[in-house]
């Protein structure tokens, strides 16, 4: 995340419930933009913690960041490919 990014951590929520939170955000944003002089826009990236496949908090942040920025999603895929490729020279 960089200077204009914001993170939100939803606790005690199942993955299938994130749509409700996202719809509420979009509804409130639309209401704001309907009466504001300056419109706001957001990009949302989601990541879910799976206790069956735990990972570091930083990895969840990277997944969410990649999800809201298509250019970063490709950058993460390239990095993952490089990390999984090795040479016996």
DARA-V342628 format. One record per helix or strand of 3 or more residues. SS is the DSSP state (H for helix, E for strand). FROM is the first residue (numbers start at 1). LEN is the number of residues. Records with the same first field share a line. If there is no record, write none. Layout:
SS: FROM-LEN + FROM-LEN
//
This chain:
H: 15-21 + 51-3 + 57-12 + 70-15
//
